[in-house]
Amino acid sequence: GLVSYWPLDEVRGTKTPDVISGYDMELTNLSGDDLVEGKRGNGLAFDNGRQTLLSRVHEAGEDLPANQHASWTLSLWAQVEGVGQNDLRIFSEGNTENSNPLFNLGTQNGGATGQLDVFIRNGTGGWSTVGHIFSEQEPFDGQWHHIVWVENEGSRSIYVDGSLDSLEIGPKPDEGDFPLNNTSIGGILRASASHWVTGNLDDVAIWKRALSEDEIAEVRDNGILSPLGTGLVSYWPLDSVQGTKTPDLVSGYDMELTNLSADDLVDGKSGQALAFDNGRQTLLSRV
């Protein structure tokens, strides 16, 4: 059920890649210069003053926005100082043609605490607005914290660092459309962008199912790829060259390069790939 995973480890042209479905995020006022040390590998540094944003407007048939699914999960790492950041967003789903429907997770709307603020508005179908309700826990204290949103057939929950928050969130209504058409990280995208947050974000992932508490703990402790498939031993994306190796993201069984270098990286089926050449006797290997 893993739909998208944005490691936020790299910038490729005007995008940062989704390594699962290819739903790459467009960069607004961001570049490779904004890559910083993240919770896992690199992360991206966002800046309200520069109006930075990651976003994607979806096409018909895509598995995003996530709110189209009866059950879904969002997982991310955030290093954000919430005090003084009034009503700014770490994750949002909106509509580029209609400013009314919104799904937002961000800083407390008064900027008084490090609590997580939940704001959900439809504007059609008679939905009641979930208007600026706050988590008991305070994940926006300037340190890295793991934040997970889970919807399970209408019920809604928040986990901070693996712990279920006590905030009671009204269930998602059974009827009526929620007309969202985009996903954004670091702010809101409507007809124009707004509500940009300042802070570092990392390892953003979305599933089209509800993760269990044990799975949330697994993601927090071991990263996104560990629950991708039970028994997964190794995964070499062949997206990068690090010194004399290309990395295994699961077990660290990195492959040694023979007669290969970063010059042999080419466009692949998903992200980049490596080009092999019999004449040059190219090889990847590990004893």
C-alpha positions as CSV (number, residue, x, y, z in Angstrom):
1,G,0.0,0.0,0.0
2,L,3.0,2.4,-0.1
3,V,2.0,5.0,-2.7
4,S,4.8,7.6,-2.5
5,Y,8.1,8.1,-0.7
6,W,10.1,11.3,-1.0
7,P,13.4,10.7,0.8
8,L,14.3,14.4,0.2
9,D,17.9,13.3,-0.2
10,E,18.5,14.9,-3.6
11,V,17.4,17.5,-6.1
12,R,17.2,16.5,-9.8
13,G,16.7,19.6,-12.0
14,T,13.5,21.2,-10.7
15,K,12.2,18.2,-8.7
16,T,12.9,15.9,-5.8
17,P,12.0,12.3,-6.6
18,D,9.3,10.0,-5.4
19,V,11.1,6.7,-5.5
20,I,8.0,4.5,-5.4
21,S,5.5,5.9,-8.0
22,G,7.4,8.7,-9.7
23,Y,5.1,11.4,-8.3
24,D,8.1,13.7,-8.1
25,M,7.6,17.0,-6.3
26,E,8.2,20.3,-8.1
27,L,10.6,22.7,-6.3
28,T,9.5,26.3,-5.7
29,N,12.4,28.6,-4.5
30,L,14.4,25.5,-3.5
31,S,17.6,24.0,-5.0
32,G,20.3,21.6,-4.1
33,D,21.8,24.3,-1.9
34,D,18.9,23.7,0.5
35,L,19.8,20.1,1.2
36,V,20.8,19.7,4.8
37,E,21.6,16.9,7.2
38,G,18.3,15.2,7.8
39,K,17.0,12.6,10.2
40,R,17.9,9.9,7.6
41,G,20.4,11.0,5.0
42,N,19.7,14.4,3.7
43,G,16.6,16.6,4.3
44,L,15.3,19.9,2.9
45,A,15.5,23.2,4.6
46,F,12.3,25.3,4.1
47,D,12.2,29.1,4.7
48,N,9.0,31.2,5.0
49,G,10.9,34.4,4.0
50,R,11.8,32.8,0.6
51,Q,8.3,31.2,0.1
52,T,9.8,27.7,-0.4
53,L,7.5,24.8,-1.4
54,L,7.3,21.3,-2.7
55,S,4.2,20.5,-4.7
56,R,2.5,18.3,-7.3
57,V,-0.8,18.8,-9.1
58,H,-2.2,15.4,-9.8
59,E,-3.6,13.8,-12.9
60,A,-6.7,11.6,-13.1
61,G,-6.0,8.0,-12.1
62,E,-3.1,8.8,-9.7
63,D,-3.2,7.4,-6.2
64,L,-2.8,11.0,-4.8
65,P,-4.2,13.1,-3.2
66,A,-4.2,10.7,-0.3
67,N,-7.7,11.9,0.9
68,Q,-9.3,10.0,-1.9
69,H,-8.7,6.8,0.0
70,A,-11.0,5.6,2.8
71,S,-7.8,4.6,4.7
72,W,-4.4,6.2,4.4
73,T,-1.3,7.1,6.3
74,L,1.2,10.0,6.2
75,S,4.6,9.7,7.8
76,L,7.3,12.4,8.0
77,W,10.1,13.8,10.1
78,A,10.1,17.5,11.1
79,Q,12.6,19.8,12.8
80,V,10.5,22.9,13.2
81,E,10.4,25.6,16.0
82,G,6.7,26.3,16.2
83,V,6.7,29.2,18.7
84,G,6.3,32.4,16.6
85,Q,5.3,30.5,13.5
86,N,1.6,31.3,13.3
87,D,-0.5,28.8,11.2
88,L,2.2,27.6,8.8
89,R,2.0,24.2,7.1
90,I,4.2,21.2,6.9
91,F,1.8,19.2,4.8
92,S,-1.3,20.1,2.8
93,E,-3.7,18.9,0.1
94,G,-5.6,21.6,-1.7
95,N,-7.2,22.6,-5.0
96,T,-5.6,24.9,-7.5
97,E,-9.0,26.1,-8.9
98,N,-11.0,26.3,-5.6
99,S,-9.5,27.7,-2.4
100,N,-12.1,26.2,-0.2
101,P,-11.2,22.4,0.2
102,L,-8.1,22.0,2.4
103,F,-6.4,19.3,4.4
104,N,-3.7,20.9,6.5
105,L,-1.2,19.9,9.2
106,G,1.1,22.6,10.6
107,T,2.1,24.9,13.4
108,Q,-0.3,26.2,16.0
109,N,-2.4,29.0,14.4
110,G,-1.5,31.4,17.2
111,G,2.2,30.5,17.2
112,A,2.1,30.2,21.0
113,T,3.3,26.6,21.4
114,G,5.0,23.7,19.6
115,Q,1.7,21.8,19.1
116,L,0.5,20.3,15.8
117,D,-2.5,22.2,14.3
118,V,-5.1,20.2,12.3
119,F,-7.3,22.1,9.9
120,I,-9.7,20.3,7.5
121,R,-12.3,22.2,5.4
122,N,-14.4,21.0,2.5
123,G,-16.9,23.7,1.8
124,T,-19.2,21.4,-0.1
125,G,-21.4,18.5,0.9
126,G,-22.3,19.7,4.3
127,W,-19.0,18.8,6.0
128,S,-18.2,20.3,9.4
129,T,-14.9,22.1,9.4
130,V,-12.2,20.7,11.7
131,G,-11.0,24.1,12.7
132,H,-7.6,24.6,14.3
133,I,-7.5,21.8,16.9
134,F,-4.2,21.0,18.6
135,S,-2.2,17.9,19.6
136,E,-1.4,17.4,23.2
137,Q,2.2,16.6,22.4
138,E,4.4,19.4,21.0
139,P,6.5,18.1,18.1
140,F,7.5,21.5,16.9
141,D,10.2,22.3,19.6
142,G,13.1,22.7,17.2
143,Q,14.2,19.0,17.5
144,W,13.6,16.2,15.1
145,H,10.2,14.4,15.7
146,H,8.4,11.7,13.8
147,I,4.8,12.7,12.9
148,V,2.2,10.3,11.5
149,W,-1.4,10.9,10.5
150,V,-3.6,7.8,10.2
151,E,-7.1,7.6,8.7
152,N,-8.8,4.3,9.1
153,E,-12.3,4.1,7.5
154,G,-13.2,7.5,8.8
155,S,-11.4,7.6,12.1
156,R,-8.4,9.9,12.4
157,S,-5.4,9.7,14.7
158,I,-2.0,11.4,15.2
159,Y,1.2,9.7,16.4
160,V,4.2,11.7,17.6
161,D,7.5,9.7,18.0
162,G,5.4,6.5,17.9
163,S,3.0,7.6,20.7
164,L,-0.7,8.0,20.0
165,D,-1.8,11.6,20.8
166,S,-4.8,12.2,23.0
167,L,-6.3,14.7,20.5
168,E,-9.8,13.6,19.5
169,I,-10.5,14.3,15.9
170,G,-14.0,14.1,14.4
171,P,-14.5,11.3,11.9
172,K,-14.4,11.9,8.2
173,P,-18.0,12.2,6.8
174,D,-19.3,9.2,4.9
175,E,-20.8,11.2,2.1
176,G,-19.8,13.9,-0.3
177,D,-16.7,14.5,-2.4
178,F,-13.5,16.1,-1.1
179,P,-12.3,17.9,-4.3
180,L,-8.6,18.1,-3.8
181,N,-6.1,18.0,-6.7
182,N,-2.7,18.6,-5.3
183,T,-0.2,17.7,-2.6
184,S,2.3,20.1,-1.0
185,I,5.1,20.0,1.6
186,G,6.2,23.1,3.4
187,G,3.1,25.2,2.7
188,I,-0.3,25.3,0.9
189,L,-0.9,25.3,-2.9
190,R,-4.2,26.8,-4.1
191,A,-4.5,29.2,-7.0
192,S,-1.4,30.6,-5.5
193,A,0.9,29.3,-2.7
194,S,0.9,30.5,0.9
195,H,1.5,29.6,4.6
196,W,5.1,28.6,4.1
197,V,6.9,27.1,7.1
198,T,10.5,27.5,8.2
199,G,12.3,24.4,9.3
200,N,13.7,21.1,8.1
201,L,11.6,18.2,6.8
202,D,12.7,14.7,5.8
203,D,11.5,11.2,4.7
204,V,7.9,11.9,3.7
205,A,5.7,8.9,2.8
206,I,2.1,8.1,2.1
207,W,0.3,4.8,2.2
208,K,-3.2,4.0,0.9
209,R,-4.0,2.0,4.0
210,A,-3.8,2.6,7.8
211,L,-0.5,1.5,9.4
212,S,-0.7,-0.3,12.7
213,E,1.0,1.1,15.8
214,D,3.7,-1.6,15.4
215,E,4.3,-0.6,11.8
216,I,4.5,3.1,12.8
217,A,7.2,2.2,15.3
218,E,9.0,0.2,12.6
219,V,9.0,3.2,10.3
220,R,10.2,5.5,13.1
221,D,13.0,3.2,14.1
222,N,14.2,1.7,10.8
223,G,12.9,3.9,8.0
224,I,10.5,3.6,5.2
225,L,11.9,0.8,3.2
226,S,11.9,-1.8,6.0
227,P,8.1,-2.4,5.9
228,L,8.0,-2.3,2.0
229,G,8.1,-6.1,1.9
230,T,8.6,-8.6,4.7
231,G,11.9,-10.3,4.2
232,L,13.3,-7.5,1.9
233,V,17.1,-8.0,2.1
234,S,18.6,-5.5,-0.3
235,Y,17.5,-2.6,-2.6
236,W,20.0,-1.0,-4.9
237,P,18.1,1.9,-6.6
238,L,21.2,2.6,-8.8
239,D,20.4,6.3,-8.5
240,S,23.7,7.4,-7.2
241,V,27.4,6.7,-6.9
242,Q,29.1,7.3,-3.5
243,G,32.9,7.0,-3.9
244,T,33.6,3.6,-5.3
245,K,30.1,2.1,-4.5
246,T,26.4,2.4,-5.2
247,P,24.3,2.0,-2.0
248,D,22.0,-0.7,-0.8
249,L,19.3,1.2,1.1
250,V,18.1,-1.7,3.2
251,S,21.0,-3.6,4.6
252,G,24.0,-1.6,3.6
253,Y,25.3,-4.3,1.3
254,D,26.7,-1.6,-1.1
255,M,28.0,-2.8,-4.5
256,E,31.6,-2.1,-5.5
257,L,32.0,-0.4,-8.9
258,T,34.3,-1.9,-11.5
259,N,35.0,0.4,-14.5
260,L,31.9,2.5,-13.6
261,S,31.5,6.0,-12.2
262,A,28.9,8.7,-11.8
263,D,29.4,9.5,-15.5
264,D,27.5,6.2,-16.2
265,L,24.3,7.3,-14.5
266,V,21.5,7.6,-17.0
267,D,17.7,8.1,-17.0
268,G,16.2,4.9,-15.7
269,K,12.7,3.4,-15.4
270,S,12.3,5.0,-12.0
271,G,14.8,7.8,-11.3
272,Q,18.3,7.1,-12.5
273,A,20.0,3.8,-13.6
274,L,23.5,2.6,-14.5
275,A,24.6,2.0,-18.1
276,F,26.8,-1.1,-18.5
277,D,29.2,-1.7,-21.3
278,N,30.8,-5.1,-22.3
279,G,33.7,-3.3,-24.1
280,R,34.7,-1.6,-20.8
281,Q,34.1,-4.7,-18.7
282,T,31.8,-2.9,-16.3
283,L,30.5,-4.6,-13.2
284,L,28.8,-4.2,-9.8
285,S,29.8,-6.8,-7.2
286,R,30.0,-7.6,-3.5
287,V,31.8,-10.5,-1.9
